[in-house]
Amino acid sequence: MDAKGWVLTAVEKLGWAGEREIVRWLDERGEELSRLELQKALEALLAEGKLEQKGDLYRRATPKGAKNAFDSLFGE
């Protein structure tokens, strides 16, 4: 799994989580990411719409209805 995959999995498991909680979760699973790798992964996931950010916390983005379901089925 790449850095984005690990970060997305961590956020899914933790719910609302800050960088420290994400790093701790990854460390417990034996996966090490540098602070720069973590920040790049978070930025990419935010840009892709897979994460939401509120202050310093992140969580899995909630689906936005039928359009997202259609897009996920048929790709874009």
Secondary structure, 3 states (H helix, E strand, C coil): CCHHHHHHHHHHHHCCECHHHHHHHHHHCCCCCCHHHHHHHHHHHHHCCCEEEECCEEEECCCCCHHHHHHHHHCC
